[in-house]
Amino acid sequence: MTTTYTVLSEGLEKSFGKSSGKIHAVRGLDLAVAEGSVCGLLGPNGAGKTTAVRLLTTLLRPDAGSARIAGHDLVRDAAAVRRRIAVTGQYASVDGDLTGRENLRLFARLHRVRGPAGRADELLSRFGLTEAADRPASTYSGGMRRRLDLAASLVERPEVLFLDEPTTGLDPAARNQIWTAVRGLRDEGTTILLTTQYLEEADQLADEIALVEHGRVAHTGTPAQLKALIGSYAEAVVADADALFGAAGVLDRLTGSVPVLNHERLTVGAVTTDPTLTLPRLVRELDAAGVALLDASLRPPTLDDVFLRLTGRTEHKEPVT
């Protein structure tokens, strides 16, 4: 079966500044997002994700390369692209002085949607906001405002939805509500490009992940495929801080990876692609080295582990956005 790509870019480039101090934000970005799927765009700060999204949403003009969004050329037919996409940023764009219902009716009228009142009511019901529909948006909780913002971006039923960190700052319950909404949109055929600082979120929602480094896509695949690239994750919980470095030495030797030390949790972890490493062997090696061990585990990797390994980072200090 032939795959239809709703977002397809080849060799996109964008630089800022003059030649002497030029910053190459995007350096040949190749991206393919299948119709009706969720693509997670991940990478460290400064990798070029934000610039890539601004290019794909026509907010910036590329210096080189090409892209087609919903079948339309990004540069030659930018107006048609804008009619087929919606963008939800990190912060709610709704008017706090208007009620939820008034906000959605306003957006519907601005987009010249037929029957704006009916469309507003439909979206209020879909996102669980009917009871709060006639309250000012300024009285909404953070999760409610994000749901209202997402609803506002859908008044015209876009073919492609760009979500930029949709759950930043939300509690787990509100985050799950957004996740449910995103899954529903995907199931209805909307193509979604998602940037997020929560790797668990990408793991839960993304059909495919594009890991961006230095302005280009360095790795792509499903969450399971990317995890398979790095093998298992070995972790030791030690009795005191003095045992951390001894455990790190053992894990360094057994895994061939740079161990990650957590001084607060008293843990040492490292990824390994060695299929012969078993939990009993890990415990024996730690015990033989005189490490005061409280617990040990050997588990499948998370996307955090993938990020650390594939980006060559030993600590996850910055948001992955």
MILUM-557899 format. One line per 2 residues: their letters; for each residue x, y, z of N, C-alpha, C. Coordinates in pm, whole numbers, always signed. Example, Ala and Ser with C-alpha at 12.3 -4.5 7.8 and 13.67 -1.06 7.14 Angstrom:
BEGIN
as) +1319:-569:+780:+1230:-450:+780:+1320:-330:+780; +1285:-225:+708:+1367:-106:+714:+1290:+3:+787
This chain:
BEGIN
mt) +83:-118:+0:+0:+0:+0:+88:+125:+0; +56:+221:-87:+135:+343:-98:+103:+438:+17
tt) +208:+491:+81:+189:+585:+191:+173:+726:+136; +73:+798:+185:+53:+938:+149:+112:+1024:+259
yt) +200:+1116:+223:+264:+1204:+321:+199:+1342:+315; +142:+1383:+427:+77:+1513:+434:+178:+1624:+455
vl) +287:+1593:+524:+398:+1687:+542:+522:+1623:+482; +582:+1688:+383:+698:+1632:+316:+796:+1746:+285
se) +912:+1743:+349:+1013:+1846:+324:+1143:+1781:+278; +1215:+1852:+191:+1343:+1804:+141:+1443:+1918:+141
gl) +1549:+1900:+217:+1660:+1994:+217:+1628:+2134:+263; +1531:+2149:+354:+1498:+2284:+402:+1616:+2345:+476
ek) +1643:+2472:+448:+1752:+2542:+514:+1706:+2681:+555; +1758:+2726:+669:+1729:+2862:+715:+1843:+2909:+804
sf) +1897:+3027:+770:+2004:+3089:+848:+1962:+3228:+891; +2024:+3275:+998:+1999:+3409:+1049:+2131:+3483:+1066
gk) +2127:+3614:+1050:+2247:+3695:+1069:+2326:+3715:+943; +2431:+3797:+955:+2518:+3826:+842:+2625:+3718:+828
ss) +2694:+3722:+718:+2788:+3613:+686:+2893:+3592:+794; +2939:+3700:+858:+3045:+3686:+958:+2997:+3613:+1083
gk) +2867:+3631:+1116:+2815:+3566:+1236:+2688:+3489:+1208; +2680:+3428:+1091:+2557:+3360:+1049:+2531:+3237:+1135
ih) +2407:+3221:+1173:+2364:+3104:+1249:+2278:+3016:+1157; +2322:+2893:+1137:+2250:+2798:+1053:+2152:+2720:+1141
av) +2028:+2770:+1149:+1929:+2708:+1237:+1878:+2576:+1182; +1852:+2572:+1051:+1806:+2449:+985:+1899:+2420:+868
rg) +1955:+2298:+865:+2057:+2264:+767:+2016:+2141:+686; +1924:+2155:+596:+1886:+2042:+512:+1790:+1948:+582
ld) +1676:+1998:+623:+1577:+1920:+698:+1494:+1835:+603; +1502:+1704:+620:+1419:+1609:+544:+1319:+1547:+641
la) +1192:+1564:+611:+1089:+1516:+703:+971:+1464:+623; +919:+1349:+663:+802:+1291:+598:+704:+1245:+704
va) +585:+1304:+706:+482:+1271:+805:+363:+1211:+732; +332:+1086:+762:+225:+1016:+694:+89:+1073:+729
eg) -1:+1067:+634:-137:+1117:+653:-204:+1046:+771; -268:+1124:+859:-341:+1067:+971:-254:+1009:+1080
sv) -130:+1057:+1091:-40:+1007:+1195:+6:+1121:+1285; +67:+1085:+1398:+129:+1181:+1487:+280:+1165:+1478
cg) +349:+1273:+1444:+495:+1272:+1437:+548:+1358:+1551; +632:+1300:+1635:+694:+1373:+1743:+827:+1430:+1698
ll) +842:+1562:+1706:+965:+1630:+1668:+1042:+1659:+1796; +1152:+1586:+1818:+1227:+1596:+1942:+1370:+1640:+1915
gp) +1435:+1690:+2018:+1574:+1730:+2007:+1610:+1827:+2115; +1740:+1845:+2139:+1784:+1937:+2245:+1756:+2082:+2208
ng) +1762:+2170:+2308:+1747:+2313:+2281:+1850:+2358:+2178; +1805:+2440:+2084:+1895:+2490:+1981:+1913:+2397:+1864
ag) +1838:+2285:+1861:+1854:+2187:+1753:+1791:+2234:+1623; +1698:+2329:+1630:+1634:+2379:+1509:+1488:+2344:+1496
kt) +1428:+2286:+1601:+1288:+2244:+1593:+1193:+2361:+1575; +1211:+2464:+1657:+1121:+2579:+1649:+1129:+2645:+1512
ta) +1250:+2660:+1460:+1265:+2718:+1327:+1201:+2628:+1221; +1216:+2498:+1236:+1155:+2406:+1141:+1003:+2421:+1140
vr) +943:+2431:+1258:+798:+2447:+1266:+755:+2580:+1206; +831:+2685:+1231:+797:+2816:+1174:+808:+2815:+1022
ll) +902:+2738:+970:+911:+2723:+825:+789:+2649:+770; +756:+2537:+834:+648:+2452:+783:+510:+2516:+798
tt) +499:+2616:+884:+371:+2686:+902:+369:+2820:+830; +464:+2844:+742:+476:+2963:+656:+511:+3090:+732
ll) +550:+3080:+859:+589:+3199:+935:+727:+3248:+895; +809:+3159:+838:+939:+3194:+785:+950:+3139:+643
rp) +1029:+3206:+560:+1054:+3159:+423:+1190:+3089:+420; +1194:+2968:+368:+1322:+2895:+366:+1423:+2959:+271
da) +1551:+2945:+305:+1658:+2992:+217:+1681:+2894:+102; +1653:+2768:+128:+1673:+2664:+26:+1585:+2544:+62
gs) +1574:+2452:-34:+1493:+2334:-11:+1348:+2355:-49; +1268:+2253:-28:+1127:+2259:-65:+1044:+2179:+34
ar) +914:+2205:+32:+822:+2130:+117:+682:+2139:+60; +606:+2034:+85:+465:+2032:+47:+385:+1996:+172
ia) +282:+2078:+197:+194:+2056:+312:+54:+2034:+258; -2:+1918:+286:-136:+1883:+236:-145:+1901:+85
gh) -36:+1869:+16:-35:+1873:-129:-2:+2007:-191; +29:+2108:-110:+55:+2242:-161:+198:+2284:-131
dl) +259:+2351:-229:+396:+2396:-214:+405:+2503:-106; +502:+2487:-17:+516:+2574:+99:+538:+2719:+61
vr) +613:+2744:-45:+648:+2880:-85:+554:+2933:-192; +533:+2856:-299:+453:+2906:-411:+304:+2915:-379
da) +258:+2835:-283:+116:+2834:-252:+95:+2844:-101; +163:+2943:-41:+159:+2957:+105:+19:+2983:+157
aa) -63:+3057:+83:-199:+3087:+127:-282:+2959:+139; -266:+2869:+42:-339:+2741:+47:-291:+2656:+164
vr) -161:+2660:+192:-107:+2587:+307:-171:+2638:+436; -179:+2771:+449:-234:+2828:+572:-381:+2792:+591
rr) -453:+2773:+481:-594:+2735:+492:-612:+2592:+539; -507:+2512:+530:-519:+2370:+563:-450:+2330:+693
ia) -392:+2426:+762:-321:+2395:+885:-379:+2473:+1002; -347:+2427:+1122:-376:+2501:+1245:-254:+2486:+1334
vt) -231:+2588:+1415:-114:+2589:+1503:-159:+2621:+1645; -121:+2537:+1739:-145:+2564:+1881:-10:+2578:+1948
gq) +19:+2699:+1998:+149:+2725:+2058:+156:+2684:+2202; +264:+2727:+2268:+286:+2688:+2407:+191:+2759:+2502
ya) +139:+2873:+2462:+56:+2953:+2551:-81:+2975:+2487; -184:+2976:+2570:-320:+2992:+2520:-337:+3126:+2450
sv) -403:+3122:+2336:-424:+3244:+2257:-565:+3299:+2272; -645:+3239:+2358:-783:+3283:+2375:-788:+3411:+2457
dg) -898:+3482:+2445:-920:+3608:+2516:-981:+3579:+2652; -911:+3615:+2758:-957:+3586:+2893:-1083:+3660:+2932
dl) -1111:+3773:+2868:-1231:+3851:+2902:-1357:+3794:+2839; -1341:+3712:+2735:-1455:+3649:+2670:-1483:+3514:+2734
tg) -1607:+3468:+2725:-1639:+3334:+2773:-1584:+3230:+2675; -1584:+3105:+2717:-1540:+3000:+2626:-1623:+2997:+2500
re) -1754:+3010:+2514:-1842:+3008:+2398:-1814:+3126:+2306; -1796:+3245:+2365:-1768:+3364:+2285:-1636:+3352:+2211
nl) -1535:+3295:+2276:-1407:+3275:+2209:-1422:+3189:+2086; -1491:+3077:+2100:-1503:+2984:+1988:-1589:+3042:+1876
rl) -1694:+3114:+1912:-1775:+3177:+1808:-1694:+3283:+1733; -1611:+3356:+1807:-1526:+3458:+1743:-1431:+3393:+1643
fa) -1363:+3285:+1685:-1270:+3216:+1595:-1345:+3161:+1474; -1463:+3107:+1496:-1540:+3051:+1385:-1579:+3160:+1285
rl) -1617:+3277:+1336:-1653:+3387:+1244:-1530:+3438:+1168; -1417:+3446:+1238:-1295:+3491:+1172:-1256:+3397:+1058
hr) -1282:+3268:+1076:-1251:+3169:+973:-1367:+3150:+874; -1474:+3230:+893:-1590:+3225:+803:-1651:+3086:+797
vr) -1658:+3024:+915:-1719:+2891:+925:-1871:+2907:+923; -1936:+2823:+846:-2083:+2826:+843:-2138:+2779:+977
gp) -2238:+2851:+1028:-2298:+2814:+1156:-2200:+2823:+1271; -2142:+2940:+1297:-2041:+2952:+1403:-2091:+2912:+1541
ag) -2218:+2940:+1570:-2271:+2905:+1702:-2276:+2754:+1720; -2322:+2684:+1617:-2329:+2539:+1625:-2192:+2475:+1634
ra) -2096:+2528:+1558:-1960:+2474:+1563:-1899:+2497:+1701; -1924:+2613:+1761:-1872:+2640:+1895:-1929:+2542:+1996
de) -2060:+2518:+1988:-2123:+2424:+2082:-2068:+2282:+2064; -2045:+2245:+1939:-1989:+2112:+1909:-1851:+2094:+1974
ll) -1767:+2196:+1962:-1632:+2188:+2017:-1633:+2195:+2169; -1723:+2276:+2226:-1734:+2282:+2372:-1770:+2145:+2429
sr) -1860:+2077:+2361:-1900:+1944:+2406:-1787:+1844:+2390; -1718:+1852:+2277:-1611:+1757:+2250:-1499:+1766:+2353
fg) -1467:+1888:+2396:-1355:+1906:+2488:-1399:+1921:+2634; -1523:+1881:+2664:-1569:+1879:+2802:-1577:+2015:+2867
lt) -1617:+2116:+2789:-1621:+2253:+2839:-1762:+2311:+2840; -1864:+2229:+2818:-2000:+2280:+2808:-2045:+2349:+2937
ea) -2015:+2287:+3051:-2060:+2345:+3179:-1993:+2479:+3207; -1872:+2499:+3155:-1799:+2624:+3178:-1809:+2719:+3060
ad) -1896:+2688:+2964:-1899:+2762:+2838:-1927:+2910:+2855; -2005:+2947:+2956:-2044:+3087:+2971:-1970:+3158:+3083
rp) -1860:+3100:+3123:-1770:+3166:+3218:-1657:+3232:+3142; -1603:+3346:+3191:-1486:+3406:+3126:-1369:+3308:+3125
as) -1297:+3306:+3014:-1184:+3213:+3002:-1078:+3240:+3108; -1074:+3362:+3162:-976:+3395:+3266:-1000:+3315:+3393
ty) -1121:+3260:+3411:-1151:+3181:+3531:-1120:+3033:+3511; -1077:+2993:+3391:-1050:+2853:+3363:-918:+2810:+3426
sg) -910:+2684:+3460:-782:+2627:+3504:-688:+2618:+3384; -561:+2589:+3411:-463:+2577:+3302:-502:+2471:+3201
gm) -550:+2357:+3250:-590:+2250:+3160:-710:+2287:+3076; -806:+2358:+3135:-924:+2401:+3062:-888:+2503:+2954
rr) -797:+2594:+2987:-755:+2694:+2887:-684:+2627:+2771; -602:+2524:+2800:-534:+2455:+2691:-634:+2381:+2604
rl) -738:+2322:+2665:-840:+2254:+2586:-919:+2354:+2501; -947:+2471:+2559:-1017:+2574:+2482:-930:+2623:+2367
dl) -802:+2637:+2391:-710:+2681:+2287:-703:+2578:+2175; -699:+2450:+2212:-697:+2344:+2112:-828:+2343:+2033
aa) -938:+2363:+2103:-1067:+2369:+2035:-1071:+2485:+1935; -1015:+2599:+1975:-1015:+2716:+1887:-936:+2690:+1759
sl) -831:+2610:+1769:-750:+2582:+1651:-818:+2484:+1556; -929:+2425:+1602:-996:+2322:+1522:-1128:+2368:+1461
ve) -1160:+2497:+1474:-1291:+2541:+1426:-1308:+2516:+1276; -1197:+2514:+1201:-1206:+2497:+1056:-1165:+2356:+1011
rp) -1152:+2263:+1105:-1117:+2124:+1074:-991:+2116:+986; -875:+2147:+1042:-752:+2148:+963:-709:+2008:+922
ev) -637:+2002:+811:-580:+1874:+769:-453:+1843:+848; -381:+1949:+885:-256:+1932:+960:-261:+2021:+1082
lf) -230:+1965:+1199:-228:+2039:+1324:-87:+2038:+1381; -31:+2157:+1404:+100:+2169:+1466:+80:+2200:+1614
ld) +128:+2111:+1700:+115:+2127:+1844:+252:+2154:+1904; +270:+2272:+1960:+398:+2309:+2020:+386:+2302:+2171
ep) +438:+2194:+2228:+437:+2172:+2373:+297:+2192:+2431; +200:+2112:+2390:+61:+2136:+2427:+29:+2115:+2575
tt) +114:+2043:+2650:+79:+2015:+2790:+180:+2073:+2889; +263:+2166:+2845:+360:+2226:+2936:+289:+2291:+3054
gl) +332:+2257:+3174:+277:+2317:+3295:+148:+2258:+3345; +95:+2155:+3277:-31:+2096:+3320:-8:+1982:+3418
dp) -107:+1960:+3505:-98:+1846:+3596:-130:+1718:+3519; -102:+1601:+3579:-122:+1475:+3505:-264:+1454:+3454
aa) -364:+1494:+3532:-503:+1475:+3488:-533:+1560:+3365; -492:+1686:+3367:-515:+1773:+3251:-436:+1726:+3131
rn) -315:+1675:+3156:-233:+1624:+3046:-302:+1505:+2979; -359:+1417:+3059:-427:+1301:+3002:-547:+1343:+2917
qi) -615:+1450:+2957:-728:+1499:+2878:-682:+1547:+2740; -568:+1617:+2737:-514:+1662:+2608:-471:+1541:+2525
wt) -408:+1443:+2589:-366:+1323:+2517:-486:+1254:+2451; -595:+1245:+2526:-715:+1182:+2472:-765:+1258:+2350
av) -763:+1391:+2359:-807:+1473:+2247:-718:+1454:+2125; -588:+1447:+2146:-494:+1430:+2035:-515:+1294:+1968
rg) -533:+1191:+2049:-558:+1057:+1991:-687:+1057:+1908; -789:+1126:+1959:-915:+1133:+1886:-899:+1202:+1752
lr) -822:+1309:+1749:-798:+1380:+1623:-722:+1293:+1524; -621:+1222:+1574:-545:+1131:+1488:-637:+1022:+1431
de) -724:+968:+1515:-814:+861:+1469:-912:+912:+1363; -941:+1041:+1365:-1032:+1099:+1266:-960:+1137:+1136
gt) -827:+1121:+1133:-753:+1146:+1010:-670:+1271:+1008; -670:+1348:+1117:-587:+1469:+1121:-440:+1430:+1136
ti) -355:+1492:+1057:-211:+1470:+1067:-155:+1570:+1170; -75:+1522:+1263:-30:+1605:+1375:+121:+1603:+1386
ll) +180:+1722:+1393:+323:+1736:+1419:+336:+1793:+1559; +400:+1717:+1648:+403:+1748:+1790:+545:+1775:+1837
tt) +567:+1890:+1902:+691:+1910:+1975:+657:+1908:+2123; +741:+1847:+2202:+712:+1834:+2344:+841:+1824:+2424
qy) +836:+1871:+2549:+951:+1855:+2637:+938:+1730:+2722; +823:+1662:+2710:+801:+1539:+2786:+820:+1419:+2694
le) +926:+1345:+2715:+951:+1231:+2628:+846:+1122:+2648; +791:+1113:+2768:+682:+1017:+2790:+563:+1051:+2700
ea) +539:+1180:+2680:+429:+1224:+2595:+451:+1178:+2450; +572:+1194:+2400:+603:+1147:+2265:+587:+996:+2256
dq) +628:+927:+2361:+618:+782:+2363:+471:+738:+2358; +385:+812:+2427:+244:+778:+2433:+169:+812:+2303
la) +206:+923:+2239:+124:+976:+2130:+180:+953:+1991; +311:+954:+1977:+372:+959:+1843:+372:+822:+1775
de) +328:+821:+1649:+342:+701:+1566:+486:+690:+1517; +548:+806:+1495:+688:+811:+1452:+754:+932:+1516
ia) +883:+919:+1538:+959:+1028:+1601:+1072:+1068:+1508; +1091:+1199:+1496:+1206:+1254:+1423:+1294:+1326:+1524
lv) +1414:+1276:+1543:+1508:+1335:+1638:+1596:+1434:+1562; +1585:+1562:+1597:+1655:+1669:+1527:+1782:+1707:+1601
eh) +1891:+1717:+1527:+2019:+1762:+1580:+2086:+1852:+1478; +2136:+1966:+1525:+2212:+2058:+1439:+2136:+2093:+1311
gr) +2004:+2112:+1325:+1927:+2159:+1212:+1885:+2057:+1110; +1906:+1930:+1139:+1862:+1826:+1045:+1809:+1706:+1123
va) +1732:+1623:+1055:+1678:+1503:+1119:+1788:+1397:+1123; +1829:+1361:+1244:+1939:+1266:+1261:+1889:+1121:+1269
ht) +1772:+1101:+1327:+1718:+965:+1342:+1567:+972:+1331; +1507:+872:+1267:+1362:+861:+1261:+1322:+717:+1288
gt) +1200:+699:+1333:+1148:+566:+1357:+1036:+570:+1458; +969:+457:+1474:+869:+448:+1578:+941:+449:+1713
pa) +870:+480:+1822:+934:+472:+1954:+1002:+337:+1978; +936:+230:+1937:+994:+97:+1957:+1121:+79:+1875
ql) +1122:+128:+1752:+1241:+115:+1666:+1359:+193:+1723; +1333:+313:+1774:+1442:+392:+1830:+1496:+328:+1957
ka) +1407:+271:+2038:+1453:+205:+2159:+1539:+83:+2126; +1504:+15:+2017:+1580:-104:+1978:+1723:-70:+1936
li) +1746:+58:+1901:+1881:+98:+1859:+1981:+95:+1973; +1931:+109:+2095:+2025:+126:+2206:+2024:+12:+2307
gs) +1938:-88:+2289:+1941:-201:+2379:+1874:-174:+2512; +1928:-233:+2620:+1867:-225:+2752:+1930:-115:+2837
ya) +1869:-91:+2952:+1919:+9:+3045:+1947:-59:+3178; +2073:-52:+3220:+2113:-111:+3347:+2123:-2:+3453
ea) +2068:-30:+3571:+2070:+70:+3678:+2098:+5:+3812; +2177:+75:+3892:+2209:+28:+4027:+2169:+135:+4127
vv) +2107:+93:+4237:+2076:+182:+4349:+2172:+146:+4462; +2253:+242:+4502:+2359:+213:+4600:+2321:+266:+4736
ad) +2394:+222:+4838:+2360:+254:+4976:+2402:+394:+5017; +2510:+446:+4958:+2557:+579:+4996:+2634:+641:+4880
ad) +2664:+770:+4894:+2731:+843:+4787:+2868:+787:+4754; +2935:+731:+4854:+3069:+676:+4830:+3067:+560:+4731
al) +2952:+492:+4722:+2943:+375:+4634:+2910:+412:+4489; +2874:+538:+4465:+2833:+578:+4331:+2943:+556:+4228
fg) +3063:+597:+4260:+3171:+592:+4161:+3218:+448:+4138; +3211:+365:+4242:+3243:+224:+4222:+3144:+158:+4129
aa) +3015:+189:+4148:+2912:+134:+4060:+2927:+187:+3919; +2965:+315:+3907:+2985:+374:+3775:+3096:+303:+3699
gv) +3203:+267:+3771:+3313:+196:+3707:+3270:+61:+3654; +3187:-9:+3731:+3138:-140:+3687:+3049:-127:+3564
ld) +2956:-31:+3567:+2865:-13:+3455:+2939:+35:+3329; +3039:+118:+3350:+3120:+163:+3237:+3186:+44:+3168
rl) +3240:-46:+3247:+3310:-163:+3192:+3212:-261:+3127; +3095:-281:+3187:+3001:-380:+3136:+2923:-332:+3014
tg) +2895:-204:+3010:+2807:-153:+2904:+2881:-81:+2792; +2998:-25:+2823:+3068:+55:+2723:+3007:+192:+2702
sv) +2914:+231:+2790:+2850:+362:+2782:+2893:+448:+2900; +2879:+579:+2884:+2909:+670:+2994:+2795:+662:+3094
pv) +2821:+621:+3218:+2714:+610:+3317:+2659:+747:+3356; +2529:+748:+3392:+2463:+869:+3440:+2443:+855:+3590
ln) +2500:+946:+3668:+2492:+942:+3813:+2384:+1039:+3862; +2302:+992:+3954:+2203:+1077:+4020:+2235:+1077:+4168
he) +2294:+1189:+4215:+2340:+1195:+4354:+2224:+1204:+4453; +2109:+1254:+4410:+1995:+1262:+4500:+1931:+1126:+4521
rl) +1913:+1052:+4412:+1848:+920:+4421:+1948:+809:+4449; +2078:+842:+4445:+2185:+743:+4465:+2174:+630:+4363
tv) +2159:+667:+4237:+2151:+568:+4131:+2258:+593:+4027; +2297:+486:+3960:+2389:+492:+3846:+2326:+409:+3735
ga) +2315:+466:+3616:+2254:+393:+3506:+2334:+409:+3378; +2318:+314:+3288:+2385:+320:+3158:+2311:+230:+3060
vt) +2311:+270:+2933:+2249:+187:+2830:+2351:+85:+2781; +2301:-29:+2735:+2389:-133:+2685:+2327:-204:+2566
td) +2408:-236:+2469:+2362:-317:+2355:+2414:-460:+2365; +2475:-494:+2478:+2531:-627:+2498:+2420:-725:+2535
pt) +2382:-816:+2448:+2271:-908:+2478:+2308:-1011:+2583; +2437:-1026:+2614:+2477:-1126:+2713:+2470:-1073:+2856
lt) +2447:-942:+2871:+2440:-886:+3005:+2305:-922:+3067; +2311:-994:+3179:+2189:-1032:+3251:+2189:-966:+3388
lp) +2074:-966:+3451:+2065:-906:+3584:+2152:-981:+3686; +2152:-1116:+3689:+2241:-1184:+3784:+2388:-1149:+3763
rl) +2430:-1139:+3637:+2569:-1102:+3611:+2598:-960:+3660; +2504:-867:+3638:+2521:-730:+3684:+2538:-725:+3835
vr) +2453:-799:+3906:+2462:-801:+4053:+2593:-863:+4100; +2635:-971:+4035:+2760:-1037:+4073:+2879:-942:+4054
el) +2883:-872:+3942:+2995:-781:+3914:+2999:-665:+4014; +2883:-613:+4050:+2878:-504:+4148:+2923:-554:+4285
da) +2878:-673:+4320:+2916:-731:+4449:+3066:-759:+4454; +3121:-810:+4344:+3264:-841:+4339:+3348:-714:+4351
ag) +3292:-602:+4307:+3364:-475:+4316:+3348:-408:+4452; +3274:-472:+4541:+3256:-417:+4676:+3158:-302:+4683
va) +3068:-293:+4586:+2969:-186:+4585:+2857:-218:+4684; +2828:-123:+4773:+2718:-139:+4869:+2586:-119:+4795
ll) +2526:-229:+4755:+2414:-226:+4662:+2281:-245:+4735; +2182:-160:+4702:+2047:-176:+4756:+1954:-243:+4654
da) +1974:-213:+4527:+1886:-270:+4425:+1955:-258:+4290; +1912:-339:+4195:+1964:-333:+4058:+1854:-375:+3963
sl) +1860:-323:+3841:+1758:-357:+3743:+1818:-353:+3603; +1756:-428:+3514:+1792:-430:+3373:+1659:-427:+3298
rp) +1630:-315:+3233:+1497:-294:+3175:+1508:-243:+3031; +1397:-252:+2958:+1396:-191:+2825:+1418:-40:+2837
pt) +1475:+23:+2737:+1503:+166:+2746:+1377:+250:+2733; +1383:+371:+2787:+1278:+470:+2764:+1325:+567:+2656
ld) +1237:+656:+2614:+1280:+757:+2517:+1384:+852:+2578; +1381:+869:+2710:+1487:+947:+2773:+1623:+884:+2747
dv) +1629:+751:+2763:+1755:+680:+2737:+1797:+695:+2591; +1698:+686:+2501:+1727:+704:+2359:+1787:+841:+2333
fl) +1723:+943:+2391:+1771:+1079:+2372:+1914:+1094:+2423; +1941:+1044:+2543:+2074:+1056:+2600:+2179:+988:+2514
rl) +2146:+870:+2465:+2244:+793:+2388:+2265:+851:+2247; +2155:+880:+2178:+2168:+921:+2038:+2216:+1064:+2023
tg) +2197:+1147:+2125:+2249:+1283:+2118:+2386:+1295:+2183; +2434:+1186:+2241:+2566:+1188:+2303:+2572:+1265:+2433
rt) +2456:+1285:+2496:+2453:+1360:+2621:+2458:+1265:+2739; +2525:+1306:+2845:+2536:+1223:+2964:+2442:+1269:+3073
eh) +2385:+1388:+3058:+2290:+1438:+3156:+2174:+1500:+3081; +2055:+1490:+3138:+1936:+1548:+3078:+1899:+1670:+3161
ke) +1971:+1782:+3137:+1947:+1901:+3215:+1850:+1996:+3147; +1845:+1992:+3015:+1763:+2086:+2940:+1635:+2020:+2893
pv) +1526:+2098:+2878:+1405:+2040:+2820:+1432:+1993:+2678; +1370:+1883:+2642:+1388:+1829:+2508:+1279:+1886:+2420
t) +1301:+2008:+2366:+1197:+2073:+2287:+1255:+2133:+2162
